[in-house]
Amino acid sequence: MPVFENYAADAAQLETEIVRKGIILGIDWDNESELRKLARQALACRKDTIQADCNPATSEGIAKLELFGLAQLMLKVMEQGAGDGIEVHGGPVWKAFAKALWAEKNQD
């Protein structure tokens, strides 16, 4: 079955949106400790629990929830691409955040 999905374009669009959320939140994508803290927040923020860091009652919380959702979408695009035998790569911002997410996930 032919693949009609443009995974690279999807990843680039998601990267752009992640960058925009980073600007809103004032994220320094080169600050590893800041990214690790953000990754911990992302991993702790679940549908069944509202953490102070991702409270939808605040504009910062909404931006973080949107950022975390974009990260999930990026992972989904990469997973779907891999399922179709296509390597999908994010840009430098995604790679920095993904590295922090991976490091924090492996802390468990």
C-alpha positions in Angstrom: 0.0 0.0 0.0 1.5 3.4 -1.0 2.3 5.9 1.7 0.6 9.3 1.2 1.5 10.8 4.5 4.2 13.5 4.5 5.8 12.7 7.8 8.7 15.1 7.3 6.2 18.0 6.7 4.2 17.0 9.7 7.3 16.9 11.9 8.5 20.3 10.6 5.1 21.8 11.4 5.1 20.3 14.9 8.6 21.6 15.5 7.4 25.1 14.5 4.5 24.9 17.0 6.8 23.5 19.7 9.2 26.5 19.1 6.2 28.9 19.4 5.1 27.4 22.7 8.7 27.7 23.9 8.7 31.4 23.1 5.5 31.8 25.0 6.9 30.0 28.0 10.4 31.6 27.7 12.1 28.2 27.3 15.9 28.2 26.8 16.3 25.1 24.6 20.0 25.1 25.3 19.5 24.9 29.1 19.6 21.1 29.9 18.5 21.5 33.5 15.5 23.7 32.5 14.6 21.1 29.8 14.9 18.2 32.3 12.5 20.1 34.7 10.1 20.6 31.9 10.3 17.0 30.9 9.6 15.9 34.5 6.5 18.2 34.4 5.4 16.6 31.1 5.8 13.1 32.4 3.9 14.0 35.6 1.1 15.8 33.9 -1.6 13.2 33.3 -5.3 13.4 32.4 -6.4 12.0 35.8 -4.3 14.4 37.8 -3.8 18.2 37.5 -0.4 19.3 38.6 0.3 22.9 39.5 2.7 23.0 36.5 0.1 22.1 34.0 -3.0 23.6 35.4 -5.4 24.6 32.7 -6.7 27.5 34.8 -3.6 29.5 34.0 -2.2 30.8 30.7 1.2 29.2 31.4 -0.5 25.9 32.3 -2.5 25.9 29.0 0.7 26.6 27.0 2.5 23.7 28.8 -0.4 21.4 28.2 -0.3 22.4 24.5 3.4 21.9 24.4 3.1 18.4 26.0 0.4 17.5 23.5 2.6 18.6 20.6 5.3 16.3 22.0 2.9 13.4 22.0 1.9 14.2 18.4 5.6 14.3 17.4 6.1 10.9 18.9 3.0 9.6 17.1 4.2 11.0 13.7 7.6 9.3 14.3 6.0 6.1 15.3 3.7 6.1 12.2 6.6 6.9 10.0 8.7 4.0 11.5 5.7 1.7 10.9 5.8 2.7 7.2 9.6 2.2 7.1 10.3 6.0 7.0 12.7 7.7 9.4 11.2 10.9 10.7 13.5 13.5 12.4 12.6 16.6 14.3 14.7 19.7 14.4 17.1 20.9 17.1 14.4 22.0 19.5 12.6 18.7 19.3 15.8 16.8 19.7 16.7 18.8 22.8 13.3 18.2 24.4 13.2 14.6 23.4 16.6 14.0 24.9 15.4 15.5 28.2 12.2 13.5 28.1 14.2 10.3 27.5 16.6 11.1 30.3 13.7 11.7 32.7 11.8 8.7 31.6 14.8 6.5 32.3 15.1 7.9 35.8 12.2 5.7 36.9 
